[in-house]
Amino acid sequence: MRRLLLAAAAFVVAASTVPRLAHAQIDPGGDQQQEESSKKKKDDWGDKQAPLPAMRNAGPCPFVKTLYDAARYIEFKGGQEASASVGYTGEIQGVTAACAYKSDDPITVSMNLLFELGRGPQADGSSKTYRYWVAVTDRNREVLAKKTFELPVSFPAGQDRVYKSEEVKGIVIPRATPTVSGANFEVLVGFEVTPEMAAFNREGKRFRPNVGAVAAQDATKQQ
């Protein structure tokens, strides 16, 4: 289980309904009360329709989504964008989340991430430590807090891909007044990627992690 704590003061700007956060801080600790509440819920994060806590929220939850440019991780050996040059790959397959807040309480968010990790023909081992981040923003304007996590993965012999689920809890977004809703904030998720990887994702290009091996097998059969 991963923990991310956002500590910030929210202020409502005059003549605007969008709140601004004066400062933000991420701490690896979590909110004990939220953890106890989470233990009472069923372990059903794999269900995309995971229910929110029984308590009625004071407003909508923050938007939770994957940043498109960082949704996939694809290594190319030698800088060549070819299927035979693919090393390790990764993709965020799903994000589910729940939030809770009432009165002037802070917004607490818990989320579960599903990763698909791959090993291409140029992978140099059976294990890889990926890095991904979780960030809180005030709706496309600025990043209020961000934390990076490590995701160690081992590939069993003969397997070129594995799935792994990660739980992130303890995301806390303070509110200035009871009228500040979760709709004013976003929680974004993405891999830690290079500029070249981000450009590859932005252009919508794709390679399966085992496509190089399959192509080599087909060529051998035709000889």
Steps between C-alpha positions, in 0.01 A plus 500: 500500500629842408431817697484858383396783732420843359500781758384833366291807583220580254379855435212615281606772256276806476276511190584135425344173608825305456704462823877548511734314732764718664751221559524124477711237672523125454578280794546120486271462801126438479181594680427239768127566501481457124696175524261361760205599283657336195547170686123479542440502127508187287813419306335570164737755342516288186137588430479822302170569676660488846254667739576814695468496880144496630531860621356755257770738382464877515564508123657312208836328523816637336558389142737200501669405172817394324709763324500392133864589431612285795246216484750265330866420551695363200877460488680490164856372492721720286227760468338315206121489501475143371331191641832312509650779714239490778635447850263534796149634462219603730143627477251627756197284422255639753446750779223475758448741786275598788482819704331621816431840655224688680446837666838679490705181529789448255448277197655157542567287192599136465582344164605173341718476190527202267827471306589275208878456479681343206840364404600544135774332294766747621420473873823430686368298792202344675432793733439872468421784739259744340424843643160668498363817657175630650427874487223728627414807291243776513330408172768542232656814651785390722636200686431528871681184610678210333663180623692231310480129587708198399335196345733195507394220264634148440414308185459122545696279262331481161266794563533833323237691699353524847218696664541681829256696716611790720291672767564866585336634815527808716445766232362791703385830347401766757217741416463863604123488540219243479408639155830388342427171320722224371415598142756780529789251518657219297709201600728398213707182457781415261828319444825689541592521130765667286409781258538248216255260666251783556521599132449137395187479717370835381514384139297189582765249391488149645713183515409176673780387737541164321456617141872472425516140619188407301641657184825303542308174544293565187813572297656171618192301400505645149860389435 
